[in-house]
């Protein structure tokens, strides 16, 4: 599967103690859009993604979209992180 488009919406919650840095939408093979993938900064400064979730009747949250292969998950993460860094003007060294 080929990811044909990545849209990034910067959404910095650091002012209120949050770690969400952006929300992303991806298009797969110009046929399927997944909206609402969150780009989150870890406590140690790394970036990871979380897929859209829904609340269960018991108040737990479950993924409604989930890549099966770790390689495809990493491909999505890498594309989102690279696009975010490009938009925010962050170089590979981590500075603006």
Phi, psi and omega per residue, in radians:
X1 nan 2.388 -3.130
X2 -1.917 2.307 3.046
X3 -1.494 2.039 -3.022
X4 -1.723 -0.203 3.105
X5 -2.762 2.505 3.063
X6 -2.315 2.178 3.060
X7 -2.020 2.332 -3.100
X8 -2.036 2.349 3.071
X9 -2.141 1.701 -3.141
X10 -0.953 2.381 -3.014
X11 -2.622 1.207 -3.021
X12 -1.361 2.043 3.125
X13 -1.842 0.242 -3.066
X14 -1.124 -0.484 -3.140
X15 -1.113 -0.448 -3.140
X16 -1.925 0.323 3.074
X17 1.532 0.075 3.126
X18 -1.518 2.962 -3.121
X19 -2.107 0.078 3.099
X20 -1.246 2.213 -3.119
X21 -1.839 -0.444 -3.137
X22 -2.899 2.858 2.970
X23 -2.074 2.433 -3.081
X24 -2.179 2.616 2.962
X25 -2.095 2.371 3.078
X26 -2.118 2.598 3.045
X27 -1.990 2.286 3.142
X28 -1.879 2.099 3.089
X29 0.870 0.648 3.139
X30 0.898 0.471 -3.064
X31 -2.302 -0.380 -3.059
X32 -2.465 2.308 3.096
X33 -1.967 2.311 3.002
X34 -1.945 2.061 -3.096
X35 -1.843 2.625 2.995
X36 1.470 0.493 3.041
X37 -1.390 2.175 -3.108
X38 -1.608 2.399 3.021
X39 -1.776 2.076 -3.005
X40 -2.123 2.439 3.069
X41 -1.618 2.241 3.123
X42 -1.284 2.974 3.110
X43 -1.050 -0.449 -3.085
X44 -1.719 0.114 3.052
X45 1.693 -0.149 3.101
X46 -1.304 2.844 3.139
X47 -1.989 2.342 3.072
X48 -2.379 2.949 -3.110
X49 -2.065 2.647 2.987
X50 -2.228 2.382 -3.113
X51 -1.470 2.819 -3.132
X52 -0.956 2.499 -3.102
X53 -2.236 2.829 3.000
X54 -2.323 2.671 3.139
X55 -1.465 2.439 3.046
X56 -1.549 3.019 3.119
X57 -1.072 -0.460 -3.132
X58 -1.559 0.045 3.106
X59 1.541 0.056 3.059
X60 -1.445 2.831 3.097
X61 -2.002 2.379 3.102
X62 -2.220 2.570 3.095
X63 -1.159 2.413 3.036
X64 -1.783 -0.203 3.034
X65 -2.353 2.343 -3.118
X66 -2.657 2.078 3.069
X67 -1.137 2.473 3.135
X68 -1.383 -0.782 -3.069
X69 -1.648 2.445 3.079
X70 -1.062 -0.550 -3.132
X71 -1.163 -0.729 3.134
X72 -1.197 -0.683 3.075
X73 -1.028 -0.812 -3.136
X74 -1.156 -0.636 3.088
X75 -1.077 -0.787 3.105
X76 -1.082 -0.824 -3.128
X77 -1.021 -0.818 -3.094
X78 -1.094 -0.762 3.129
X79 -1.102 -0.728 3.141
X80 -1.175 -0.799 3.139
X81 -1.091 -0.783 -3.139
X82 -1.085 -0.756 3.138
X83 -1.144 -0.717 3.100
X84 -1.049 -0.831 -3.136
X85 -1.102 -0.664 3.097
X86 -1.091 -0.832 -3.126
X87 -1.129 -0.696 -3.077
X88 -1.477 -0.088 3.132
X89 1.256 0.538 3.137
X90 -1.613 2.219 3.114
X91 -1.472 2.979 -3.129
X92 -1.081 -0.383 3.099
X93 -1.358 -0.114 3.088
X94 1.636 -0.001 3.138
X95 -1.889 2.811 3.118
X96 -1.531 nan nan
